[in-house]
Amino acid sequence: MTNLSGLKKTIFETVMIVLGNLILAFGICAFITPHGIIMGGATGIGLIGKHLTGIPMSMIVYAINIFMFILGYFCLGKKFALGTALSTIIFPTFLTLFENIPAVSQITQDMLLSAIYAGIFIGGGLGLVIRMGASTGGMDIPPLVVNKKTGISVAVLINAFDCVILACQVPFSSVEQILYGILVVLINAIVMDKMIMLGESKVQVIVISPKWQEIRHVVFDDINRGCTLLNVTTGYMQKQSYAVMAVVSKRELHTLMGLIRDVDPAAFIISNETHSVHGRGFTLPNIDL
């Protein structure tokens, strides 16, 4: 049973990585290359190479990805290389496919729309791949290698490499293409962050009330969530009591707040957004007593 579950998980993650690379490649071919909008990473180097040599961007990205895969294998280890192997091959393959479908590059002639949707598709594709614990390879690898040798922050190195790649595209790009490229980077960062955290965002609720026992039962019986009792001392009367802490989805928050108000209209309630909640009473079933 465990092996079957592991196989299903592997298949699901593989499909999602393929889908993420497909979305990423489509966003580049449909909205970036038709308008010459600048961008970083291996694709940015591909755009530079295409401008200077006329070689198709996908071929240049193939060469970069394979070279970086070999570099990652020797410098970062076999485990890391296996995690990037799939994207190393399928991303430039999808680029080749979409480059040879004329309709893809003719979706819109509006530069602003292209920049917006490029950011959405690129951020969504990258976020999906990263969410599955994989990497798109390419220019993700040099910052990791340099970090290993020097200890310099990976985030700083990624930004530095991208700035150099973007700067190299400036001489043959218009001011508009540069400005729209910056817009793509900003939208990409926002969408990628949202995609990585998609479905993970929950709400932590802490309730302080003398009727903590009834509120505890509300969480268990009406919301079907687990809860934790925290020892608290009230500030004014300095009485020992319990606070009820629970984690619920955003949809359940409104229902929980209403139920708590029904039990104790004067209950003190604190709610905060939180991420990556796992364990008994939330991602695992409650224990039947």
C-alpha positions in Angstrom: 0.0 0.0 0.0 2.9 2.4 0.9 4.6 1.6 -2.4 1.5 2.3 -4.3 1.0 5.6 -2.5 4.6 6.5 -3.2 4.2 5.7 -6.9 1.1 7.8 -7.2 2.9 10.7 -5.5 5.9 10.3 -7.9 3.6 10.2 -11.0 1.6 13.3 -9.8 4.8 15.3 -9.1 6.2 14.3 -12.5 3.0 15.4 -14.3 3.0 18.7 -12.4 6.7 19.4 -13.3 6.0 18.7 -17.0 2.9 21.0 -16.8 4.9 23.7 -15.1 7.6 23.6 -17.8 4.9 23.6 -20.5 3.3 26.7 -19.0 6.7 28.4 -18.6 7.7 27.7 -22.2 4.3 28.9 -23.5 4.5 32.1 -21.6 7.9 32.8 -23.2 7.0 31.9 -26.7 3.6 33.6 -26.7 4.4 36.8 -24.9 8.2 37.4 -24.6 9.9 36.5 -27.8 7.3 38.0 -30.2 7.8 41.5 -28.7 11.5 41.3 -27.7 10.8 41.8 -24.0 14.0 41.3 -22.0 14.2 38.6 -19.3 16.8 36.8 -17.2 17.9 33.2 -16.8 18.8 30.8 -19.5 16.0 32.2 -21.7 17.6 35.6 -21.5 20.9 34.2 -22.7 18.9 32.4 -25.5 17.5 35.7 -26.6 20.9 37.3 -26.6 22.3 34.4 -28.6 19.4 34.5 -31.1 20.0 38.2 -31.7 23.7 37.8 -32.2 23.8 34.5 -34.2 20.3 33.8 -35.5 20.4 30.4 -33.8 16.9 29.4 -32.5 16.5 30.3 -28.8 15.4 26.8 -27.9 18.7 25.3 -29.3 20.7 27.7 -27.2 18.7 26.9 -24.1 19.2 23.2 -24.8 23.0 23.7 -24.8 22.9 25.9 -21.6 20.7 23.4 -19.7 22.9 20.4 -20.6 26.1 22.2 -19.7 24.6 23.4 -16.4 23.2 19.9 -15.7 26.8 18.5 -16.0 28.1 21.3 -13.9 25.5 20.7 -11.2 26.2 16.9 -11.3 29.9 17.4 -10.5 29.6 20.4 -8.2 26.3 19.8 -6.4 26.0 16.0 -6.5 24.0 13.3 -8.1 20.8 13.9 -6.0 20.6 17.5 -7.2 21.2 16.6 -10.8 18.4 14.0 -10.8 16.0 16.7 -9.5 16.8 18.9 -12.5 17.1 16.2 -15.2 13.5 16.3 -16.3 13.3 20.1 -16.7 16.7 20.2 -18.4 15.2 18.2 -21.3 11.5 19.1 -21.5 11.7 22.9 -21.1 13.7 23.5 -24.3 11.6 20.8 -26.0 8.5 22.7 -25.2 10.2 25.9 -26.4 11.0 24.2 -29.7 7.4 23.0 -30.0 5.9 26.5 -29.4 8.5 28.3 -31.6 7.2 26.2 -34.5 3.5 27.0 -34.0 3.0 30.4 -35.6 -0.4 30.9 -33.9 1.3 31.0 -30.5 3.3 34.1 -31.3 0.2 35.9 -32.7 -2.0 35.7 -29.6 -1.7 39.5 -29.0 0.2 42.4 -30.4 -0.4 44.5 -27.3 2.9 45.0 -25.4 1.2 45.7 -22.0 -1.0 42.6 -22.3 2.0 40.5 -23.3 4.0 41.7 -20.3 1.2 41.0 -17.8 0.5 37.5 -19.2 4.1 36.7 -19.5 4.6 37.4 -15.8 1.5 35.3 -15.0 2.5 32.3 -17.1 6.2 32.4 -16.3 5.6 32.9 -12.5 2.9 30.2 -12.6 5.1 27.7 -14.4 8.2 28.3 -12.2 6.1 28.3 -9.1 4.5 24.9 -10.0 7.9 23.3 -10.6 9.4 24.7 -7.4 6.3 23.6 -5.5 7.0 20.0 -6.5 10.5 20.3 -5.0 12.2 20.4 -8.4 14.3 23.0 -10.3 14.2 24.3 -13.8 17.9 23.9 -14.0 19.7 26.3 -16.4 20.9 29.5 -14.7 19.6 28.3 -11.3 22.8 26.3 -11.0 25.7 28.8 -11.2 24.4 30.7 -8.1 24.2 27.5 -6.2 27.8 26.5 -7.2 29.2 29.9 -6.3 27.3 29.8 -3.0 28.9 26.5 -2.2 32.4 27.8 -2.9 32.1 31.3 -1.4 29.1 31.2 1.0 27.5 34.3 -0.7 23.7 34.3 -0.4 22.0 32.4 -3.2 19.3 35.1 -3.6 21.9 37.8 -4.0 23.8 35.7 -6.6 20.6 34.9 -8.6 19.7 38.6 -8.7 23.3 39.5 -9.7 23.4 36.9 -12.6 20.0 38.0 -13.8 21.0 41.7 -13.7 24.0 40.9 -15.9 21.9 38.9 -18.4 19.3 41.7 -18.5 22.0 44.4 -19.0 23.4 42.4 -21.9 20.1 42.7 -23.7 19.9 46.5 -23.2 22.0 47.5 -26.3 19.5 45.8 -28.8 16.3 46.6 -26.9 14.1 49.6 -26.9 13.2 51.6 -23.7 9.7 50.1 -23.9 11.1 46.5 -24.1 13.3 47.2 -21.0 10.4 48.7 -19.0 8.1 45.9 -19.9 10.8 43.4 -19.0 11.0 44.9 -15.5 7.2 44.6 -15.3 7.4 40.9 -16.2 10.0 40.4 -13.5 7.7 42.0 -10.8 4.6 40.1 -11.8 6.6 36.9 -12.1 7.9 37.2 -8.6 4.4 37.8 -7.1 2.7 35.0 -9.1 5.5 32.5 -8.3 5.2 33.3 -4.6 1.4 32.8 -4.7 1.7 29.6 -6.7 4.3 28.1 -4.3 2.0 28.9 -1.3 -1.3 28.0 -3.1 -3.5 26.0 -0.8 -1.1 26.3 2.1 -2.4 29.5 3.6 -4.5 28.9 6.7 -5.7 31.0 9.6 -4.5 30.4 13.2 -7.2 31.4 15.7 -6.5 32.0 19.5 -9.6 32.4 21.7 -9.4 33.6 25.3 -12.6 33.1 27.2 -13.8 31.7 30.5 -16.0 29.4 28.4 -13.0 27.7 26.9 -14.4 24.2 27.4 -17.5 25.0 25.3 -15.3 26.7 22.6 -13.1 23.6 22.6 -16.1 21.4 21.8 -17.2 23.8 19.0 -13.8 23.4 17.3 -14.0 19.6 17.6 -17.6 18.9 17.0 -18.8 21.7 14.6 -15.7 22.6 12.7 -14.1 19.1 12.9 -10.6 20.5 13.6 -8.1 19.8 16.4 -7.1 22.4 18.9 -4.5 23.1 21.6 -5.1 24.5 25.1 -2.6 27.2 26.1 -2.0 28.2 29.7 -2.7 31.9 30.1 -2.9 34.5 32.9 -5.3 37.3 32.3 -3.7 40.7 32.6 -6.3 42.7 34.6 -7.6 40.1 37.1 -4.4 37.9 36.8 -6.6 34.7 36.7 -5.2 31.4 35.5 -7.2 30.1 32.5 -6.9 28.4 29.1 -6.8 29.8 25.6 -8.0 27.7 22.7 -5.7 27.7 19.7 -6.9 26.2 16.4 -6.0 26.3 12.7 -8.8 26.5 10.2 -9.2 27.3 6.5 -10.2 30.7 5.4 -13.7 29.3 4.5 -14.1 27.9 8.0 -13.0 31.1 9.7 -16.3 32.9 9.4 -18.3 29.9 10.6 -16.0 29.5 13.6 -16.2 33.2 14.5 -20.0 33.0 14.5 -20.0 29.9 16.7 -17.6 31.4 19.2 -19.7 34.6 19.4 -22.8 32.4 20.1 -20.9 30.7 23.0 -19.3 33.9 24.4 -20.0 37.3 22.8 -17.2 38.9 24.8 -14.5 36.3 23.8 -11.2 37.8 22.9 -10.2 36.4 19.5 -6.9 36.7 17.7 -6.5 35.5 14.1 -3.4 35.3 12.0 -2.6 34.0 8.5 -0.2 31.0 8.6 1.4 28.6 6.2 2.3 24.9 5.9 0.1 23.4 8.5 0.5 19.6 9.0 -0.4 17.1 11.6 -3.2 15.5 13.7 -6.4 17.4 13.7 -5.7 19.1 10.4 -3.9 17.2 7.7 -4.4 13.9 9.6 -7.7 12.7 11.0 -8.6 13.5 14.6 -8.2 10.7 17.1 -11.5 9.0 18.0 -11.9 8.9 21.7 
